[in-house]
Amino acid sequence: MPPEPTLSCPFSLRSAAAAQNGTMLLRRHLLALALALAAMPVAAQPRRERDHDRARRALENGEIRPLSELLAAIEARYDGRVIETELERDHGRWIYEFRLLPPSGRLFQLEVDAATGEVIATKGPVRLRPR
């Protein structure tokens, strides 16, 4: 069989350019789609209330105790420093989750009823402060 003829340089360059144009066209379409999705109104998505606004309203309504009171009580009773706090509503009950870092370095967590200050649950190696 005779060898295939080689392609001329202009033909090869045009083929490469056509492939590159197709890739560029695809990129433009994807960019246009991304911009259209980003421009959709935020109102179409449900808006979540910010945590501090929920906490402030719950405190004003007398549903929870002030965080400063609970922090002082927790740090007085447990050996460790509170490094993170979350407030959640669980089955109609406000619950604070405190993460404490004791001198041993092993984190533990307390779940506290935000209305009463009662410790509901613990996770990890909980250490009471020596008296």
N, C-alpha and C positions, 0 to 999 in steps of 0.2 A: 504494500500500500504506500502510496506517496505521502509524504509528510503534509500535515495541514499547513495552510498558508498562515504566516504570522499576521497579526492585526496591525493596522497602521496606527501610528501614535495618536492622531486626532480621534480615531474611533475609540481607542482605549480611554482617552481622557474624557470623552463625552460620556462613556458608560459609567465611569467613576463619578462624574459630576451628577449624572442622573440619580445614581444611588444615594449620593450625599444630599441631593435636593429632596428625595423621598424621606430621608431621615430627618431633615430639617422641617419638612412639612408635618411629619408626625410630632415632632417636638413642639411646633407652634400650636397644633391642635391640643396637645396635652396641657400646654401652658394656658391656653384660652379656657380650657375646662377647669383647671385649677383656680384661675382668677374668677371665673363665674361662680364656682362653689364658695370661694372666700367672700364674694360680694353678696351672698344671700343674706337677707335680713336676719339679724340675731333674734328678733321677735318670733321667728318661726320655731326656734328652739326653746324648750322650757328654761326659764331662768331660775337659778338656785339662789336662795338668799345667802348672804355672807354669814359665816360662822359668828363673828363678833356681834353682828346685828341680832341674830337669834339669841345669843347669850345675854345681851343687854336687855332685850325685851323680856326674857324669862326671869331675869333678876328683878326688873321693874314690876313684874306681875307677881312677885313673891314665890315663884315656882322653884327657884334655886337659891342657895346661899352664896354670898360673895366668894369669889375664887380666893381672895387674899386670906379669908378665914380658914378655908379648907387647906390651903397650902401650909399655913402656919401649923395647923393641927397635924397634918401628915408629916411634916419635917420634924415636929417635936416628938412624934411617936415612933417613927421609923428611922433607921440608920441609913442615911443616904440623902442625896440632893435631888430634887425634882428637876428633870431635864426636859420633859415634854408633857404637855397636857392637852387632852381632847375632851370636848363636850359633845355627847351624842344623845339622841332621843331613842330609847329602846322600849317598845311596847308601852308607850305613853309615859315613860319614866325617864327623867333626865339623869344621865350617868356621866361622871367625870372619869377619865382614864388618866392615871398618873404613871409616868415611867420614872423610876428612881435609879440613881447610880450611887451605890454604896462604896466605901473605901476598897472593898474587895474587887471592884470593877465588874461584877456580874449583875447586869440589869435585872430589875424585877418590876412588875406592874401591879398596880392596885386599881380596882374598879370601885368607885365610891358613889353612893346615892347623892346626887347634887342637892337635894332638898334637905336631907337629914344629916349628911356627913358620915353615914354608916358605911363601913367597908363591906362590899358585897362579895368580891372575889379577889383572889391574888394569883399571880402567875410568876414563877421563878423563885429564886432563893430569897424569900422575904426575911429581913432582919429587923427586929425591934431594936430601938435605941436603948442602950443600957441606962438604968436609973441610978 
